[in-house]
Structure formats: C-alpha cells, structure tokens
Amino acid sequence: MSLDFNALATKVSHIVMRITSYFRSPVDILYVYGDGTVYTDATITAALTAIGSTESTIKLAPGTWTISNNLTIPTNIVMDIPKGAILSIASGKTVTFSSQPEAGLYQVFAGSGGVLGLKYARAEWFGTGSACLNKALVASTSIEVVNAITLDNTVILQSNRGLYSKNNAIITTAGYGLSQTAKTDMIIEGFAFNQTIGGATTIGGSSGTNITIRNNKFYGFNAYGVALNGTGIKIIENEFTGMWSSAALAIYNNYDFIVSKNRFHDIGLVFNLIVRDSSNGIISDNVFSATPNNPLFIDTGSKDLIVKGNTIRDSGDSGILLGNDAAGSPPNGIIIIGNVVDNCPDAGIGTSTAAYNITVIGNILKNNGSGGSRTYDSGIMVYGDSWAVSGNSMLNTPGSTSQTHGIYIFNPALLGSATAQHTAYAISGNTYNEMPNKIVIPYNSGNLFAKIDIKEGITVDYPTRINFESWAGAIPANITGLTSWSSSGVGVTTSQETTTVVYGSGGKVVAGASAEGGFDLSLLALNLMQTPCILELTGYVRGLAAADAGSVKLYTTAGGSSQNTSVNFSGSVWTQVTLRMAIGLTSAITVLFYGNAGKTVYFDEFQIRIVHYNN
C-alpha cells in the first residue's frame, strides 16, 4: 500500500487553514466589501469572489440582508451570523451552505425562500410558529428545538430527518399537527406536545417507513395523540396523559411495528392504545393506569402480535381486550405473555368477539371483575377457537371475591358439531388463589361442547379400555360401569376382529350399502360424569383399504336438543383419534363407531378419560 502524498498534503493544508481561520478575526464583509451600506447578496458574493479558496470566516453585520439571487456558501467559508443579522431570502431563491454557519439561539433566516445543506439546524433560526419547523426540516437532516412553539399551521415532516429537543421543549399544537405521507427514516424525540385545541392528530400520517417516536410527552388532547401507519413504526418510552377523546395512541394499518416502554395514565374515556388492521407487531413493557376505558385494545384485522410484559392497573373495561369493532376479520395469532393486570372492572384478559389462534401464557390476573358482570368477572375470558391458556396465575387478595371466575369460556356452543380433529381450547398449568370458580363453562340445557382440552383438576381413567376382548353375539359384551352396546344401521354387520388390530382384539364394522352404520355405546351409567367435566375419548381407527372411511362421534339428546362432535377418517393405516366434550349435568351420552355406506372399518384400544377441572 502506497500513500498519496499529494492528497495528504492537501488535507493537511486544509486543516492548517481551518485552524488559522479560527484564530483569525472574522472578516466583516459589510465594511470590507460593501462600504458599510450594502446589505445584499452582492456584498456576500463579492467577498466570496475575493477570498477564493482561502479558508476564512466571514461575519455578517447586524441588520437584514436581502438575498435576491441563489447563493452558495463554499466549503472553505464559515459564515458567522450574530444576533440581529438576518438573511431575508426572496421567494424562489435558495441559500445553500456547503459548510455549517455559526449562529446562536435566535432568528437568522427570513423570507419565503429556502435554505439547504445545513448539517444541523435550530428551529429558532427560522422564526416562530409552524414555519420555523417546516423550513428547518427542509434545511437540515438534524433539527434541534429549544424554545416553546405554538403551531399555526400543519408541520410537514420530511424523510431522513431527526427532530430533537434536549430540554423537553413544548409544542402546542393548537388545532394543527405534525404530518407525514410516505416518509422514511425519521426520529422525533424529547418534546412535550400540548394539544389545547382539538381537531388534529398530534403526530399522524400514512405509509411511513422506519419512523421512531421516542421519549416525548403527549397531554391535553381531544384528538389522537399519535396515529401513524406504515412499516417499521416505533413508539418507545413516551408518556401519554390527560386525554379525553379519540385515542392516545392508534396503530392502524401497520406492519412490523414496536410499541414499548410507554406510560399511559390519567386518560379520559378513550382508548389508551388501539391496534387495528396491523400485523407482526410487538407491544411490550408498557404501563397503563388510572383510565376509565380500555387500556389496551386489540381490534379488527390485528394478527401475529406479541403482547408481552405490560402492566395494567386500575383501569376501565378489560385490561387487555380483543375486539372486532370495525368491518373486517377478528384478531388472529395473538400471543399474550407475561403481563400483569390488576383491578380492572371486567376481565383481566377479555374478548368481545370470537378470536382465533390466541396464546395466553404466564400472565398474572389479580382482583379483576369489580364491575360485577357474570361473564366478565374473570381473570381470562376465552371466546373463539384455537386458544392455548397455560401457566397463568389468577388470584384475589384475601377476602376479595371481585374476580369470581379464573377462566370463563364464553359461548362454547361455537365449538359443537364440527368434524375436524383439533383442540379449540387447551387449558393447562394455571393456578387459582381465593377464586370462587376456577373454570366456568356456561352449559345450556345440558348441551355438549366439543374440543375443550383441560389438563387441570382430578383426572379419572374409567374404564381402562373399551373392551373388544370379550364378545357376546353380534356385538361386544357390556362394560361394567357403562351400560350396553347396540348395533345401528340398515344392512350393517359388526364382529370381533383378531387379525387387523393394534392390540388383542378389536371391532370390525361392515356398513350397509345404502347408509352408514356400526356400534353404539351408551354411557348412561357413567356417574362420574354427573358433575361438570371434560370427557375425552381416545382410540385407533382404520379402513380395510385406502378408500374405506368412517367416523367416531360423541352424541347427546339431553335437554331436548342434539349436539355432537365427530372425527372422520379414511385409509388403511391405523390412526389415533381424540374427541373431547365439556359435559354439564346430562344423562344421555353415546359413542358411535361407524363406517360410511358400503365401507369396512376397524376400531381398537379406545378409552375414556374424565377431567373434573374444578377439583
């Protein structure tokens, strides 16, 4: 590697000239090049021409300098602009700085023309009101604000900009706001935003990318505090308080967003944080307190979100609420993990709509339900499909019963009669302290509700297996504790099978040509189910050939209505199937082992598991 001595010498020369210029008295160009009277760009241009490439500092005399032509300050010139000296730039004209000027905390630019090229700028250099921010945002990529500003028009945000205040400068919006459309890579940090007059979002706009709002305070609002949409939006370490309309923070139509370490408190009848039509976001480590409405509302079109480590206290409605207030799809794919919700009048974690693919794990739900609604007096309210609820702690303080239900399963009738084999609600490993009811499933006329898997409480296996080993006549022998087998279907034949089995002997069904049929097994005498419980039926099924198909069903006629859950199967390979139902006080439960019309199928190693989840 060889050194470029010419380039090195040039660089050293420039450094020497800059140092020399620093210690050299600035040239007062008004008297040297303007005879003390010419406050125009002509004087500045004459100075620049005379100085040439020499490193120099030129000083403007106090007064208004009229800039009627485009002007460029070269890299070798530092312009010293003292207090009282103002560059008044004509409309359509521009002053471009190739080097950073020197100026204090006072106005130095006026007129309707523009300024470009500043490495950093102070808003105060451009006057007052919205204009000072708008012009500073065009002039520089880094803008500092020290003095309070009252907006008198909309502030148009720009891409690749940082807007900062080190002293929490107050920006009074007065009916206007900071707005962006399709802007990228921007930071707003360190301000106190006071909205004394409503009507405009404080920081808003659409289709932004990589916009960060950090360490600001928003207060006094009757419109949105922050409402941004786009990609890569980050709302971090802000404070929201004193609002009474719209929402403090609205995340609408966002992808890949972060809302973290913010504080929401003493907010009126508005949402603290509402998320709608947004995905792939993280809501973490925020604190919500002292508000009469929803602290954290996950609304229509929200999917693939993580809600983690938030603290919610003394708030209205449910602490974390899943809803569907607008047209569109309900929440889907929401992970709610490690949050603390204390003393909310409805559910700690609740839903006003059927939500899907929801994981609720490791949360602490304390003293919620003070509002007194039977449905919502719960730590967690479950509603929808494909929920996993595990490792949560539901508790009341000693002597309190405000949170009457640990987990309340709302409208489980949605889960009946489906044929797909899946778990709608998986509940396990939760703890309950000072709780009148651990898990509540609201039964209706003894109906059965399918696909609820609860691994809590006392579990009873009874009998060990549904016995195909003993055979009597055309159907299996009766099973002690159950009641009896029967055969169902026109033209069906049933028989013991000893060759095509999983273990020992199984059951074989050859259905009639015109209709399904097979075994019916009544569970009438199984008294262990005469309290609310989960009935789980597990076993193995297969067809004789690939085209053979059948089903296993749980069926009831209790309460004057019929409801069943079933699993369909096909193919010649043994497959394990599982059916679950939540059962109230009913005395009519039947298992149906059927082949489809004209098909041959096999059943083996079925057993019943009963979960008394409130014991």
Buried (B, 14 or more C-beta within 10 A) or exposed (E): EEEEEEEEEEEEEBEEBBEEBEEEEBBBBBEBBBEEEBBBBBBBBBBBEEBEEEBBBBBBBEEEBBBBBBBBBEEBBBBBBBEEBBBBBBEEBBBBBEBBBBBEEBBBBBBEBBBEBBEBBBBBBBBBBBBBBBBBBBBBBBBBBEBEBBBEEBBBBBBEBBBBBEEEBBBBBBBBBBBBEEBBBBBBBBBBBBBEBBEBBBBBBBBBBBBBBBBBBBBBBBBBBBBBBBBBBBBBBBBBBBBEEBBBBBBBBBBBBBBBBBBBBEBBEBBBBBBBBBBBBBBBBBBBBBBEBBBBBBBBBBBBBBBBBBBBBBBBBBBBBBBBEEEEBBBBBBBBBBBBBBBBBBBBBBBBBBBBBBBBBBBBBBBBBBBEEEBBBBBBBBBBBBBBBBBBBBBBEEEBEBBBBBBBBBBBBBBBBBEEBEBBBBBEEBBBEBBEBBBBBBBEEBBBBBBBBBBBBEBEEBBEBBBBEEBEEEBBBBBEEBBBBEBBBEEBBBEBBEEBBBEEBBBBBBBBEEBBBBBBBBBBBBEBBEEBBBBBBBBBBBBBEEEBBBBBBBBBBBBEEBBBBBBBBBBEEBBEBBBBBBBBEBBBBBBBBBBBBBBBBBBBBBBBBBBBBBE
